Structure formats: structure tokens, C-alpha cells
Amino acid sequence: MPDLDIPSLQRTVVWITFALGAVLGAVMNRTNFCTMGAVSDIVNIGDWTRMRMWLGAIGVGIVATQLLGAAGLVDLSKAIYTGPTFSWLAYVVGGLLFGFGMVLASGCGSKTLVRVGGGSLKSLTVFIVLGLFAYMTLRGVFGVLRVDLIEPVNVQIRPGQDLPRIVAGSDPNAVPMMRIAFGLFIGLGLIAFALAGREFRRLDPMLSSLVVGLVIAGGWFVTGSIGHVAEHPDTLQEAFVGTNSGRPESFTFVAPIAYTLELLMFWSDKSKFVSTGIAAVAGTIAGSMAYALAMGRFRWEGFRDAEDTGNHLVGGALMGIGGVTALGCTVGQGLSGMSTLAVGSLVAFLSIIAGSMIALRYQIWRVERMA
């Protein structure tokens, strides 16, 4: 395909992803969409509103993404979440670490970006620490431990670990129908659960679930369809332009933060480029900042004391290590991964919730002990 302009296509994919990220950041800021807050509200005051927002967003993401897959617009079998290697130990350990860390850091990766856009110097510190430890887990000292000790503990699920292909088995022609069936059954079920709560049936919660879920599906479409090249003119192989993994990707906010720091540090290195993950990070911050400035909600925020500083530093480190180990965060596994109906994403999702509940119980115990 000699006439294909790869650099131009890459710019298009990156800018569309940036725009989707900006929408995501603005909506998350407006609606206070927060996965850590969702668990905290349940544990502390028994309020399920923000959890319904999260589950509603997952439902919308599942329906839209599975319909894209069934229509052949995105090949979900190429995603990192749906491969045959079910690394259960990595999902559990990484999810627990990430969930515990996001409580200490006052929010997950996406909330960190939203708060950075709102003027939080605390979250900017978490951003840097999270990115540093994520990079160390991708390619540094923790990466060696991850590859040697955790990832070898796995189970192979053929042809892949997403429910439509597991059920379809050896009949590939049945996969599209399974995508429609599972996508509608599970996705609409989650949406119905969200709508069952009276407190959810208001503009902001419903807007949040709808927009966040559609942005996740939009990420798959941008990288898996618009950015898909059947035969790259340089390699003569299939390619997904603009992604760090070379696969179709949607939104996730741990490894991309590490790649953002890497790009800033090695800007003159021509092998580095603005990927869709980096664009999503920048777009989310920009969208949140634009909304905060427009609504007069931009406020500088610093640490309260040494203990507050220490909690955020440790929380950022745990999120960086855990997010890479689990192959994603509350957005990466909890939204993008879940939208593919991958079994591993469900395990990681539940482990993140468990880790955050353990951290919240720990904080309550510390307060009661001090009192």
C-alpha cells in the first residue's frame, strides 16, 4: 500500500484519542466519577450511587464494544486482555496492590489525571511516582520480578479468554452471535442494575455512565478500525497505528503515564512518539482543566502534612506496580478490559475492589485505634 500516509494516519488517530480523552476528563470532573470513591461510599456510608455509575459505564462499554466486534469493525481477539494466557496470579496480586494504593493516593489513575487538571499538586506528585514505578515494573527491577515470578503462573485458555470465544469454542462463525448475545445480556443487565437505583436516575450519574462507556468503545474503534492497517508499507504486516502495544487499545492510565514521562525525558529520541495512550493522558488532563477553569473550580491543592505526603507517595508506587502487573487499572481492566468480556479482566476488577476495601478497613482501624 504505497499510497498510504502512515504519519498522517497516526496524527489522526492520536488527535481523535486526545479529543475523546478531553471529553472523558471534563465529564469525570463534572460528575465526580471516581472508582475509589465508589467503593469508599459503600464502605463508609452505604451509598451505591457512584458504584452504579461505574457499573453503568461498564455496561454501556460492553454493549457498544461487543457490537463493534460483532460487526467486524474491531478485532477484539487482538487486544491484550483477550489472549489465551490467563495470568491469574498477576491479575490478583496486581489488582490488590492497585486497589490498596488508590485509596492511599485518594483516587485511581483516571482520578489522578482529573485532579491534576483541577490544580492538585498532590495528584501531580502521584502522577510522577505512579509513572516512575510503572516504568520500573514494565522494564526495570520490578519488571524482572514480574516476568520471572508472577507471570509464569498461568493457565492457557484456547482460543482466548473472552466469553464469546470460550463459548463458541472451535466454531469461529459463532463468535459474532455470541458477542451480541453476551454483550446485550451482560451489558444491559449492568445498565438495568444502575437504573434500579433512584439516586442514579439523575442527569449527572446517567451522563457519566453513558459518556464514559461510549468513550471506551470509541477508543477501541479509533485504534482498532481507523488506525488499523492490513499491510504496513514498511513491514508488509498488519499494524495498529499509534499504539504502544502494536495492538488495538482503549483507555488505560498506568503504562501510558509511564510512557508519557519517558517521552518527556527522551523527547529528542526520534524512536519515541506520541502514542494513543499518551494522547489519552494529555486529553484527560486538558479536558478536566478546561472544565475546572470554565466553572471556576480550579484550585491549587497541596499536602496536609507528612503523613498525607507519605500516603500519597506509597499509594502512587503501589498503583504503578499493581497496574502494570494486572495489565490495567480501574479504567484499563475495569472498563476497557471488561468491555471485551475477558475473564482475566473480571478477576482483576474484583481484586481491585477487594484491595480498596482492605485499605479502607485499614484506615478505619487506624482511626479507631488512635481514638
ROTIBA-504838 format. One record per residue (C-alpha): residue number from 1; x, z, y. Coordinates in nm, 2 decimals. Layout:
resi:NUM, c1:X, c3:Z, c2:Y
...
***
This chain:
resi:1, c1:0.00, c3:0.00, c2:0.00
resi:2, c1:0.25, c3:-0.12, c2:0.26
resi:3, c1:-0.01, c3:-0.12, c2:0.55
resi:4, c1:-0.09, c3:0.25, c2:0.51
resi:5, c1:0.04, c3:0.46, c2:0.80
resi:6, c1:0.12, c3:0.79, c2:0.64
resi:7, c1:0.24, c3:0.97, c2:0.96
resi:8, c1:-0.08, c3:0.87, c2:1.14
resi:9, c1:-0.29, c3:0.99, c2:0.84
resi:10, c1:-0.10, c3:1.31, c2:0.83
resi:11, c1:-0.17, c3:1.38, c2:1.20
resi:12, c1:-0.54, c3:1.30, c2:1.15
resi:13, c1:-0.56, c3:1.55, c2:0.86
resi:14, c1:-0.37, c3:1.82, c2:1.05
resi:15, c1:-0.58, c3:1.78, c2:1.37
resi:16, c1:-0.91, c3:1.79, c2:1.18
resi:17, c1:-0.79, c3:2.11, c2:1.00
resi:18, c1:-0.69, c3:2.26, c2:1.33
resi:19, c1:-1.04, c3:2.19, c2:1.46
resi:20, c1:-1.20, c3:2.35, c2:1.16
resi:21, c1:-0.98, c3:2.65, c2:1.20
resi:22, c1:-1.08, c3:2.68, c2:1.56
resi:23, c1:-1.44, c3:2.69, c2:1.46
resi:24, c1:-1.37, c3:2.94, c2:1.20
resi:25, c1:-1.18, c3:3.17, c2:1.44
resi:26, c1:-1.45, c3:3.15, c2:1.71
resi:27, c1:-1.73, c3:3.23, c2:1.46
resi:28, c1:-1.54, c3:3.51, c2:1.29
resi:29, c1:-1.47, c3:3.66, c2:1.63
resi:30, c1:-1.83, c3:3.63, c2:1.74
resi:31, c1:-1.99, c3:3.77, c2:1.42
resi:32, c1:-1.72, c3:4.02, c2:1.33
resi:33, c1:-1.68, c3:3.86, c2:0.99
resi:34, c1:-1.44, c3:4.08, c2:0.81
resi:35, c1:-1.39, c3:4.12, c2:0.43
resi:36, c1:-1.21, c3:4.46, c2:0.46
resi:37, c1:-1.49, c3:4.57, c2:0.69
resi:38, c1:-1.75, c3:4.46, c2:0.44
resi:39, c1:-1.60, c3:4.69, c2:0.17
resi:40, c1:-1.55, c3:4.97, c2:0.43
resi:41, c1:-1.91, c3:4.96, c2:0.55
resi:42, c1:-2.03, c3:5.00, c2:0.19
resi:43, c1:-1.80, c3:5.29, c2:0.11
resi:44, c1:-1.84, c3:5.48, c2:0.44
resi:45, c1:-2.20, c3:5.42, c2:0.55
resi:46, c1:-2.37, c3:5.23, c2:0.27
resi:47, c1:-2.42, c3:4.92, c2:0.49
resi:48, c1:-2.42, c3:4.59, c2:0.30
resi:49, c1:-2.46, c3:4.35, c2:0.59
resi:50, c1:-2.11, c3:4.23, c2:0.61
resi:51, c1:-2.08, c3:4.21, c2:0.23
resi:52, c1:-2.39, c3:3.99, c2:0.23
resi:53, c1:-2.22, c3:3.78, c2:0.50
resi:54, c1:-1.91, c3:3.73, c2:0.27
resi:55, c1:-2.12, c3:3.67, c2:-0.04
resi:56, c1:-2.34, c3:3.43, c2:0.15
resi:57, c1:-2.04, c3:3.24, c2:0.27
resi:58, c1:-1.91, c3:3.22, c2:-0.09
resi:59, c1:-2.25, c3:3.08, c2:-0.19
resi:60, c1:-2.25, c3:2.81, c2:0.08
resi:61, c1:-1.89, c3:2.72, c2:-0.01
resi:62, c1:-1.97, c3:2.69, c2:-0.38
resi:63, c1:-2.28, c3:2.47, c2:-0.33
resi:64, c1:-2.11, c3:2.24, c2:-0.08
resi:65, c1:-1.77, c3:2.22, c2:-0.27
resi:66, c1:-1.93, c3:2.16, c2:-0.61
resi:67, c1:-2.15, c3:1.88, c2:-0.47
resi:68, c1:-1.83, c3:1.72, c2:-0.32
resi:69, c1:-1.67, c3:1.74, c2:-0.67
resi:70, c1:-1.97, c3:1.61, c2:-0.85
resi:71, c1:-1.99, c3:1.31, c2:-0.61
resi:72, c1:-1.63, c3:1.23, c2:-0.68
resi:73, c1:-1.52, c3:1.29, c2:-0.32
resi:74, c1:-1.28, c3:1.56, c2:-0.41
resi:75, c1:-1.10, c3:1.61, c2:-0.74
resi:76, c1:-1.12, c3:1.99, c2:-0.78
resi:77, c1:-0.92, c3:1.97, c2:-1.11
resi:78, c1:-0.61, c3:1.91, c2:-0.89
resi:79, c1:-0.65, c3:2.24, c2:-0.70
resi:80, c1:-0.41, c3:2.52, c2:-0.76
resi:81, c1:-0.69, c3:2.75, c2:-0.86
resi:82, c1:-0.83, c3:2.54, c2:-1.14
resi:83, c1:-0.53, c3:2.47, c2:-1.36
resi:84, c1:-0.51, c3:2.57, c2:-1.72
resi:85, c1:-0.27, c3:2.86, c2:-1.67
resi:86, c1:-0.48, c3:3.18, c2:-1.64
resi:87, c1:-0.23, c3:3.43, c2:-1.50
resi:88, c1:-0.45, c3:3.73, c2:-1.53
resi:89, c1:-0.18, c3:3.99, c2:-1.46
resi:90, c1:-0.08, c3:3.81, c2:-1.14
resi:91, c1:-0.44, c3:3.80, c2:-1.02
resi:92, c1:-0.50, c3:4.17, c2:-1.10
resi:93, c1:-0.17, c3:4.30, c2:-0.96
resi:94, c1:-0.17, c3:4.07, c2:-0.66
resi:95, c1:-0.53, c3:4.14, c2:-0.58
resi:96, c1:-0.49, c3:4.52, c2:-0.60
resi:97, c1:-0.18, c3:4.51, c2:-0.37
resi:98, c1:-0.36, c3:4.28, c2:-0.12
resi:99, c1:-0.68, c3:4.48, c2:-0.12
resi:100, c1:-0.49, c3:4.81, c2:-0.06
resi:101, c1:-0.27, c3:4.65, c2:0.21
resi:102, c1:-0.56, c3:4.50, c2:0.41
resi:103, c1:-0.71, c3:4.85, c2:0.45
resi:104, c1:-0.38, c3:4.99, c2:0.58
resi:105, c1:-0.34, c3:4.69, c2:0.81
resi:106, c1:-0.70, c3:4.71, c2:0.95
resi:107, c1:-0.80, c3:4.37, c2:0.81
resi:108, c1:-0.71, c3:4.08, c2:0.58
resi:109, c1:-0.52, c3:3.77, c2:0.67
resi:110, c1:-0.80, c3:3.60, c2:0.85
resi:111, c1:-0.90, c3:3.91, c2:1.04
resi:112, c1:-0.53, c3:3.95, c2:1.15
resi:113, c1:-0.54, c3:3.60, c2:1.29
resi:114, c1:-0.87, c3:3.66, c2:1.47
resi:115, c1:-0.74, c3:3.99, c2:1.62
resi:116, c1:-0.41, c3:3.82, c2:1.73
resi:117, c1:-0.63, c3:3.57, c2:1.92
resi:118, c1:-0.81, c3:3.86, c2:2.07
resi:119, c1:-0.49, c3:4.02, c2:2.21
resi:120, c1:-0.39, c3:4.27, c2:1.94
resi:121, c1:-0.02, c3:4.33, c2:1.93
resi:122, c1:-0.08, c3:4.54, c2:1.62
resi:123, c1:-0.21, c3:4.24, c2:1.44
resi:124, c1:0.08, c3:4.03, c2:1.58
resi:125, c1:0.31, c3:4.27, c2:1.41
resi:126, c1:0.12, c3:4.25, c2:1.09
resi:127, c1:0.13, c3:3.87, c2:1.11
resi:128, c1:0.51, c3:3.87, c2:1.13
resi:129, c1:0.55, c3:4.13, c2:0.85
resi:130, c1:0.30, c3:3.96, c2:0.63
resi:131, c1:0.47, c3:3.62, c2:0.67
resi:132, c1:0.81, c3:3.77, c2:0.60
resi:133, c1:0.71, c3:3.94, c2:0.28
resi:134, c1:0.50, c3:3.64, c2:0.17
resi:135, c1:0.81, c3:3.42, c2:0.21
resi:136, c1:1.02, c3:3.68, c2:0.01
resi:137, c1:0.76, c3:3.66, c2:-0.26
resi:138, c1:0.75, c3:3.28, c2:-0.25
resi:139, c1:1.12, c3:3.21, c2:-0.25
resi:140, c1:1.31, c3:3.54, c2:-0.22
resi:141, c1:1.38, c3:3.86, c2:-0.41
resi:142, c1:1.02, c3:3.93, c2:-0.49
resi:143, c1:0.97, c3:3.57, c2:-0.60
resi:144, c1:1.22, c3:3.63, c2:-0.88
resi:145, c1:1.03, c3:3.93, c2:-1.00
resi:146, c1:0.70, c3:3.75, c2:-0.97
resi:147, c1:0.83, c3:3.45, c2:-1.18
resi:148, c1:1.02, c3:3.65, c2:-1.43
resi:149, c1:0.79, c3:3.95, c2:-1.50
resi:150, c1:0.43, c3:3.88, c2:-1.39
resi:151, c1:0.35, c3:3.51, c2:-1.41
resi:152, c1:0.47, c3:3.47, c2:-1.78
resi:153, c1:0.19, c3:3.70, c2:-1.88
resi:154, c1:-0.09, c3:3.44, c2:-1.90
resi:155, c1:-0.34, c3:3.26, c2:-2.12
resi:156, c1:-0.39, c3:2.89, c2:-2.14
resi:157, c1:-0.74, c3:2.76, c2:-2.09
resi:158, c1:-0.79, c3:2.40, c2:-2.16
resi:159, c1:-0.87, c3:2.17, c2:-1.99
resi:160, c1:-0.89, c3:2.40, c2:-1.69
resi:161, c1:-1.02, c3:2.74, c2:-1.59
resi:162, c1:-1.31, c3:2.64, c2:-1.37
resi:163, c1:-1.65, c3:2.70, c2:-1.52
resi:164, c1:-1.78, c3:2.34, c2:-1.51
resi:165, c1:-1.49, c3:2.21, c2:-1.72
resi:166, c1:-1.48, c3:2.51, c2:-1.95
resi:167, c1:-1.85, c3:2.45, c2:-2.04
resi:168, c1:-1.81, c3:2.07, c2:-2.05
resi:169, c1:-1.52, c3:2.11, c2:-2.29
resi:170, c1:-1.39, c3:1.78, c2:-2.43
resi:171, c1:-1.67, c3:1.57, c2:-2.27
resi:172, c1:-1.54, c3:1.47, c2:-1.92
resi:173, c1:-1.86, c3:1.28, c2:-1.85
resi:174, c1:-2.05, c3:1.61, c2:-1.85
resi:175, c1:-1.83, c3:1.77, c2:-1.57
resi:176, c1:-2.03, c3:1.63, c2:-1.27
resi:177, c1:-2.36, c3:1.76, c2:-1.41
resi:178, c1:-2.20, c3:2.09, c2:-1.49
resi:179, c1:-2.07, c3:2.11, c2:-1.13
resi:180, c1:-2.42, c3:2.05, c2:-0.99
resi:181, c1:-2.58, c3:2.30, c2:-1.23
resi:182, c1:-2.33, c3:2.58, c2:-1.18
resi:183, c1:-2.29, c3:2.51, c2:-0.81
resi:184, c1:-2.66, c3:2.54, c2:-0.74
resi:185, c1:-2.73, c3:2.82, c2:-0.98
resi:186, c1:-2.44, c3:3.05, c2:-0.87
resi:187, c1:-2.42, c3:2.94, c2:-0.51
resi:188, c1:-2.80, c3:2.96, c2:-0.44
resi:189, c1:-2.81, c3:3.29, c2:-0.63
resi:190, c1:-2.55, c3:3.44, c2:-0.39
resi:191, c1:-2.73, c3:3.29, c2:-0.09
resi:192, c1:-3.06, c3:3.44, c2:-0.21
resi:193, c1:-2.89, c3:3.78, c2:-0.25
resi:194, c1:-2.76, c3:3.77, c2:0.10
resi:195, c1:-3.10, c3:3.67, c2:0.24
resi:196, c1:-3.27, c3:3.95, c2:0.04
resi:197, c1:-3.13, c3:4.20, c2:0.29
resi:198, c1:-3.34, c3:4.23, c2:0.61
resi:199, c1:-3.04, c3:4.32, c2:0.82
resi:200, c1:-2.88, c3:3.99, c2:0.72
resi:201, c1:-3.17, c3:3.78, c2:0.84
resi:202, c1:-3.04, c3:3.76, c2:1.20
resi:203, c1:-2.86, c3:3.49, c2:1.39
resi:204, c1:-2.50, c3:3.61, c2:1.37
resi:205, c1:-2.49, c3:3.71, c2:1.00
resi:206, c1:-2.66, c3:3.39, c2:0.89
resi:207, c1:-2.45, c3:3.18, c2:1.13
resi:208, c1:-2.13, c3:3.34, c2:0.99
resi:209, c1:-2.21, c3:3.27, c2:0.63
resi:210, c1:-2.32, c3:2.91, c2:0.69
resi:211, c1:-2.02, c3:2.81, c2:0.91
resi:212, c1:-1.76, c3:2.99, c2:0.70
resi:213, c1:-1.89, c3:2.83, c2:0.38
resi:214, c1:-1.91, c3:2.49, c2:0.53
resi:215, c1:-1.56, c3:2.52, c2:0.68
resi:216, c1:-1.42, c3:2.60, c2:0.33
resi:217, c1:-1.59, c3:2.29, c2:0.19
resi:218, c1:-1.47, c3:2.09, c2:0.49
resi:219, c1:-1.11, c3:2.19, c2:0.41
resi:220, c1:-1.15, c3:2.05, c2:0.06
resi:221, c1:-1.29, c3:1.73, c2:0.19
resi:222, c1:-1.02, c3:1.68, c2:0.46
resi:223, c1:-0.73, c3:1.73, c2:0.22
resi:224, c1:-0.89, c3:1.60, c2:-0.10
resi:225, c1:-1.06, c3:1.29, c2:0.04
resi:226, c1:-0.94, c3:1.19, c2:0.39
resi:227, c1:-0.58, c3:1.29, c2:0.31
resi:228, c1:-0.59, c3:1.15, c2:-0.05
resi:229, c1:-0.36, c3:0.85, c2:-0.11
resi:230, c1:-0.39, c3:0.69, c2:-0.45
resi:231, c1:-0.05, c3:0.54, c2:-0.43
resi:232, c1:0.20, c3:0.67, c2:-0.17
resi:233, c1:0.41, c3:0.38, c2:-0.03
resi:234, c1:0.73, c3:0.57, c2:-0.07
resi:235, c1:0.68, c3:0.73, c2:-0.41
resi:236, c1:0.42, c3:0.50, c2:-0.56
resi:237, c1:0.24, c3:0.81, c2:-0.68
resi:238, c1:-0.08, c3:0.99, c2:-0.59
resi:239, c1:-0.05, c3:1.21, c2:-0.29
resi:240, c1:-0.24, c3:1.46, c2:-0.08
resi:241, c1:-0.10, c3:1.41, c2:0.27
resi:242, c1:-0.02, c3:1.71, c2:0.49
resi:243, c1:-0.05, c3:1.99, c2:0.23
resi:244, c1:0.24, c3:2.22, c2:0.14
resi:245, c1:0.15, c3:2.22, c2:-0.23
resi:246, c1:0.10, c3:1.84, c2:-0.26
resi:247, c1:-0.25, c3:1.91, c2:-0.39
resi:248, c1:-0.59, c3:1.93, c2:-0.23
resi:249, c1:-0.62, c3:2.26, c2:-0.04
resi:250, c1:-0.87, c3:2.45, c2:0.16
resi:251, c1:-0.83, c3:2.75, c2:0.38
resi:252, c1:-0.60, c3:3.04, c2:0.28
resi:253, c1:-0.39, c3:3.27, c2:0.51
resi:254, c1:-0.09, c3:3.42, c2:0.33
resi:255, c1:0.15, c3:3.15, c2:0.23
resi:256, c1:0.06, c3:2.94, c2:0.54
resi:257, c1:0.16, c3:3.23, c2:0.76
resi:258, c1:0.50, c3:3.23, c2:0.58
resi:259, c1:0.53, c3:2.85, c2:0.63
resi:260, c1:0.44, c3:2.90, c2:1.00
resi:261, c1:0.73, c3:3.14, c2:1.05
resi:262, c1:0.95, c3:2.91, c2:0.85
resi:263, c1:0.86, c3:2.61, c2:1.07
resi:264, c1:0.92, c3:2.81, c2:1.39
resi:265, c1:1.26, c3:2.92, c2:1.27
resi:266, c1:1.37, c3:2.58, c2:1.14
resi:267, c1:1.20, c3:2.36, c2:1.40
resi:268, c1:1.49, c3:2.12, c2:1.42
resi:269, c1:1.49, c3:2.06, c2:1.05
resi:270, c1:1.33, c3:1.72, c2:1.00
resi:271, c1:1.21, c3:1.81, c2:0.65
resi:272, c1:0.98, c3:2.07, c2:0.79
resi:273, c1:0.64, c3:1.96, c2:0.92
resi:274, c1:0.31, c3:2.09, c2:1.05
resi:275, c1:0.10, c3:2.12, c2:0.73
resi:276, c1:-0.27, c3:2.17, c2:0.70
resi:277, c1:-0.21, c3:2.54, c2:0.62
resi:278, c1:-0.01, c3:2.59, c2:0.94
resi:279, c1:-0.28, c3:2.40, c2:1.13
resi:280, c1:-0.54, c3:2.63, c2:0.99
resi:281, c1:-0.34, c3:2.93, c2:1.10
resi:282, c1:-0.29, c3:2.80, c2:1.45
resi:283, c1:-0.65, c3:2.68, c2:1.48
resi:284, c1:-0.80, c3:3.01, c2:1.38
resi:285, c1:-0.59, c3:3.20, c2:1.64
resi:286, c1:-0.67, c3:2.94, c2:1.91
resi:287, c1:-1.05, c3:2.95, c2:1.83
resi:288, c1:-1.06, c3:3.33, c2:1.84
resi:289, c1:-0.86, c3:3.34, c2:2.16
resi:290, c1:-1.08, c3:3.08, c2:2.33
resi:291, c1:-1.40, c3:3.27, c2:2.23
resi:292, c1:-1.24, c3:3.61, c2:2.34
resi:293, c1:-1.14, c3:3.47, c2:2.68
resi:294, c1:-1.47, c3:3.29, c2:2.74
resi:295, c1:-1.67, c3:3.61, c2:2.65
resi:296, c1:-1.44, c3:3.85, c2:2.84
resi:297, c1:-1.35, c3:4.02, c2:2.52
resi:298, c1:-0.97, c3:3.95, c2:2.53
resi:299, c1:-0.79, c3:4.29, c2:2.53
resi:300, c1:-0.43, c3:4.39, c2:2.47
resi:301, c1:-0.41, c3:4.64, c2:2.19
resi:302, c1:-0.11, c3:4.85, c2:2.08
resi:303, c1:-0.03, c3:5.11, c2:1.81
resi:304, c1:-0.18, c3:5.46, c2:1.85
resi:305, c1:0.12, c3:5.65, c2:1.71
resi:306, c1:0.40, c3:5.63, c2:1.45
resi:307, c1:0.16, c3:5.68, c2:1.16
resi:308, c1:-0.06, c3:5.39, c2:1.28
resi:309, c1:0.26, c3:5.18, c2:1.31
resi:310, c1:0.37, c3:5.27, c2:0.96
resi:311, c1:0.03, c3:5.20, c2:0.80
resi:312, c1:0.02, c3:4.85, c2:0.95
resi:313, c1:0.38, c3:4.77, c2:0.85
resi:314, c1:0.32, c3:4.88, c2:0.49
resi:315, c1:-0.02, c3:4.70, c2:0.49
resi:316, c1:0.13, c3:4.38, c2:0.61
resi:317, c1:0.40, c3:4.39, c2:0.35
resi:318, c1:0.15, c3:4.46, c2:0.07
resi:319, c1:-0.07, c3:4.17, c2:0.18
resi:320, c1:0.23, c3:3.94, c2:0.19
resi:321, c1:0.34, c3:4.03, c2:-0.16
resi:322, c1:-0.01, c3:4.06, c2:-0.31
resi:323, c1:-0.15, c3:3.74, c2:-0.15
resi:324, c1:0.13, c3:3.52, c2:-0.29
resi:325, c1:0.12, c3:3.69, c2:-0.63
resi:326, c1:-0.25, c3:3.65, c2:-0.66
resi:327, c1:-0.24, c3:3.29, c2:-0.54
resi:328, c1:-0.45, c3:3.37, c2:-0.24
resi:329, c1:-0.62, c3:3.63, c2:-0.01
resi:330, c1:-0.98, c3:3.72, c2:0.07
resi:331, c1:-1.02, c3:3.36, c2:0.21
resi:332, c1:-0.78, c3:3.18, c2:-0.03
resi:333, c1:-0.91, c3:3.33, c2:-0.36
resi:334, c1:-1.23, c3:3.50, c2:-0.23
resi:335, c1:-1.37, c3:3.19, c2:-0.06
resi:336, c1:-1.17, c3:2.87, c2:-0.13
resi:337, c1:-1.08, c3:2.97, c2:-0.49
resi:338, c1:-1.43, c3:3.09, c2:-0.56
resi:339, c1:-1.58, c3:2.77, c2:-0.43
resi:340, c1:-1.40, c3:2.59, c2:-0.72
resi:341, c1:-1.57, c3:2.83, c2:-0.97
resi:342, c1:-1.23, c3:2.92, c2:-1.11
resi:343, c1:-1.23, c3:3.22, c2:-1.34
resi:344, c1:-0.90, c3:3.34, c2:-1.20
resi:345, c1:-1.04, c3:3.35, c2:-0.85
resi:346, c1:-1.32, c3:3.58, c2:-0.97
resi:347, c1:-1.06, c3:3.81, c2:-1.12
resi:348, c1:-0.86, c3:3.81, c2:-0.80
resi:349, c1:-1.17, c3:3.86, c2:-0.59
resi:350, c1:-1.28, c3:4.16, c2:-0.78
resi:351, c1:-0.92, c3:4.30, c2:-0.78
resi:352, c1:-0.90, c3:4.27, c2:-0.40
resi:353, c1:-1.23, c3:4.46, c2:-0.37
resi:354, c1:-1.10, c3:4.73, c2:-0.61
resi:355, c1:-0.77, c3:4.76, c2:-0.43
resi:356, c1:-0.95, c3:4.80, c2:-0.09
resi:357, c1:-1.19, c3:5.06, c2:-0.24
resi:358, c1:-0.89, c3:5.26, c2:-0.38
resi:359, c1:-0.73, c3:5.25, c2:-0.03
resi:360, c1:-1.05, c3:5.36, c2:0.14
resi:361, c1:-1.09, c3:5.65, c2:-0.10
resi:362, c1:-0.73, c3:5.74, c2:-0.05
resi:363, c1:-0.78, c3:5.75, c2:0.33
resi:364, c1:-1.09, c3:5.97, c2:0.29
resi:365, c1:-0.90, c3:6.21, c2:0.06
resi:366, c1:-0.61, c3:6.24, c2:0.31
resi:367, c1:-0.85, c3:6.31, c2:0.60
resi:368, c1:-1.04, c3:6.58, c2:0.39
resi:369, c1:-0.71, c3:6.73, c2:0.28
resi:370, c1:-0.58, c3:6.76, c2:0.64
resi:371, c1:-0.91, c3:6.91, c2:0.75
***
